[in-house]
Amino acid sequence: MTDLQSVDNLTEADLDRLIDIENECFTSPWSRSQLASCLNKQRYLCLGIRSNQTLLGFAIFSWLLDEAELLQIALLKEFRGRGGADQLLLEASAQLQTLGINRLLLEVRESNVAAISLYRRYGFTEDGRRKGYYPLSNGREDAILMSYSKV
Ligand SMILES: CC(C)(COP(=O)(O)OP(=O)(O)OC[C@H]1O[C@@H](n2cnc3c(N)ncnc32)[C@H](O)[C@@H]1OP(=O)(O)O)[C@@H](O)C(=O)NCCC(=O)NCCS
């Protein structure tokens, strides 16, 4: 089994691989320019998890004042269930703490049981819902709003 060990900050050199992972993991993936702009912007934290220097997953946060929002987190399918998402969240917490951030926010599709389970395990709690926020092929589904304080 591959070890998921190194988490570090993404750079522009990761962009092509980032796009491949994004396209594999999301039904409505972000565009190249959206992802590229996250890598360049102030107040964005972009982390990657690698094995033998190959990028296997990532997490993107934006932050302002004392709050940060988890915008994206994804791992290639074959590397899920091995603690990689926890490693990304832990490193993000450590870096965000040094910026004075004490609250994390996120929105997640109500059908995304793996992500919701990860967030609950990490300590996120539900704050509310946006009714019908996300499109589905046959309708719409709610967004669950979650937060976690004392990052
Ligand atoms: C969200 C994601 C990063 C989590 O990574 P992961 O490696 O699967 O995380 P974990 O192994 O910690 O699994 C999280 C939990 O979901 C559970 N789980 C995993 N797949 C599941 C499934 N298909 N159905 C139900 N539960 C599932 C795990 O058992 C675990 O439960 P636990 O907290 O009770 O132990 C990963 O699933 C992913 O990349 N998904 C696609 C992108 C995405 O939806 N991102 C989130 C929205 S931005």
Ligand as a Chemical Component Dictionary entry (heavy atoms), coordinates in Angstrom:
data_LIG
# 
_chem_comp.id                   LIG 
_chem_comp.type                 NON-POLYMER 
_chem_comp.pdbx_formal_charge   0 
_chem_comp.three_letter_code    LIG 
# 
loop_
_chem_comp_atom.comp_id 
_chem_comp_atom.atom_id 
_chem_comp_atom.alt_atom_id 
_chem_comp_atom.type_symbol 
_chem_comp_atom.charge 
_chem_comp_atom.model_Cartn_x 
_chem_comp_atom.model_Cartn_y 
_chem_comp_atom.model_Cartn_z 
_chem_comp_atom.pdbx_ordinal 
LIG C1  C1  C 0 -14.161 13.771 0.759  1  
LIG C2  C2  C 0 -12.882 12.961 0.611  2  
LIG C3  C3  C 0 -11.692 13.877 0.430  3  
LIG C4  C4  C 0 -12.689 12.154 1.905  4  
LIG O1  O1  O 0 -11.509 11.391 1.782  5  
LIG P1  P1  P 0 -11.471 9.895  2.327  6  
LIG O2  O2  O 0 -10.111 9.355  2.210  7  
LIG O3  O3  O 0 -12.569 9.141  1.641  8  
LIG O4  O4  O 0 -11.836 10.150 3.853  9  
LIG P2  P2  P 0 -12.022 9.076  4.970  10 
LIG O5  O5  O 0 -11.353 7.786  4.625  11 
LIG O6  O6  O 0 -11.631 9.765  6.229  12 
LIG O7  O7  O 0 -13.564 8.762  4.949  13 
LIG C5  C5  C 0 -14.485 9.636  5.517  14 
LIG C6  C6  C 0 -15.642 8.838  6.096  15 
LIG O8  O8  O 0 -16.554 8.490  5.059  16 
LIG C7  C7  C 0 -16.791 7.099  5.078  17 
LIG N1  N1  N 0 -17.004 6.739  3.682  18 
LIG C8  C8  C 0 -16.097 6.700  2.706  19 
LIG N2  N2  N 0 -16.702 6.379  1.545  20 
LIG C9  C9  C 0 -18.015 6.225  1.829  21 
LIG C10 C10 C 0 -19.147 5.887  1.071  22 
LIG N3  N3  N 0 -19.068 5.676  -0.237 23 
LIG N4  N4  N 0 -20.338 5.795  1.706  24 
LIG C11 C11 C 0 -20.432 6.022  3.027  25 
LIG N5  N5  N 0 -19.393 6.370  3.797  26 
LIG C12 C12 C 0 -18.199 6.451  3.199  27 
LIG C13 C13 C 0 -15.569 6.490  5.705  28 
LIG O9  O9  O 0 -15.828 5.229  6.258  29 
LIG C14 C14 C 0 -15.275 7.526  6.772  30 
LIG O10 O10 O 0 -16.195 7.343  7.840  31 
LIG P3  P3  P 0 -15.772 7.567  9.379  32 
LIG O11 O11 O 0 -15.539 9.056  9.483  33 
LIG O12 O12 O 0 -16.960 7.130  10.126 34 
LIG O13 O13 O 0 -14.554 6.770  9.590  35 
LIG C15 C15 C 0 -12.969 11.966 -0.577 36 
LIG O14 O14 O 0 -14.050 11.096 -0.374 37 
LIG C16 C16 C 0 -13.100 12.647 -1.923 38 
LIG O15 O15 O 0 -12.110 13.041 -2.536 39 
LIG N6  N6  N 0 -14.341 12.793 -2.448 40 
LIG C17 C17 C 0 -14.562 13.423 -3.762 41 
LIG C18 C18 C 0 -14.442 14.934 -3.692 42 
LIG C19 C19 C 0 -15.429 15.520 -2.686 43 
LIG O16 O16 O 0 -16.599 15.171 -2.652 44 
LIG N7  N7  N 0 -14.935 16.463 -1.845 45 
LIG C20 C20 C 0 -15.712 17.077 -0.793 46 
LIG C21 C21 C 0 -16.527 18.215 -1.243 47 
LIG S1  S1  S 0 -15.562 19.670 -1.507 48 
# 
loop_
_chem_comp_bond.comp_id 
_chem_comp_bond.atom_id_1 
_chem_comp_bond.atom_id_2 
_chem_comp_bond.value_order 
_chem_comp_bond.pdbx_ordinal 
LIG C1  C2  SING 1  
LIG C2  C3  SING 2  
LIG C2  C4  SING 3  
LIG C2  C15 SING 4  
LIG C4  O1  SING 5  
LIG O1  P1  SING 6  
LIG P1  O2  DOUB 7  
LIG P1  O3  SING 8  
LIG P1  O4  SING 9  
LIG O4  P2  SING 10 
LIG P2  O5  DOUB 11 
LIG P2  O6  SING 12 
LIG P2  O7  SING 13 
LIG O7  C5  SING 14 
LIG C5  C6  SING 15 
LIG C6  O8  SING 16 
LIG C6  C14 SING 17 
LIG O8  C7  SING 18 
LIG C7  N1  SING 19 
LIG C7  C13 SING 20 
LIG N1  C8  SING 21 
LIG N1  C12 SING 22 
LIG C8  N2  DOUB 23 
LIG N2  C9  SING 24 
LIG C9  C10 SING 25 
LIG C9  C12 DOUB 26 
LIG C10 N3  SING 27 
LIG C10 N4  DOUB 28 
LIG N4  C11 SING 29 
LIG C11 N5  DOUB 30 
LIG N5  C12 SING 31 
LIG C13 O9  SING 32 
LIG C13 C14 SING 33 
LIG C14 O10 SING 34 
LIG O10 P3  SING 35 
LIG P3  O11 DOUB 36 
LIG P3  O12 SING 37 
LIG P3  O13 SING 38 
LIG C15 O14 SING 39 
LIG C15 C16 SING 40 
LIG C16 O15 DOUB 41 
LIG C16 N6  SING 42 
LIG N6  C17 SING 43 
LIG C17 C18 SING 44 
LIG C18 C19 SING 45 
LIG C19 O16 DOUB 46 
LIG C19 N7  SING 47 
LIG N7  C20 SING 48 
LIG C20 C21 SING 49 
LIG C21 S1  SING 50 
# 
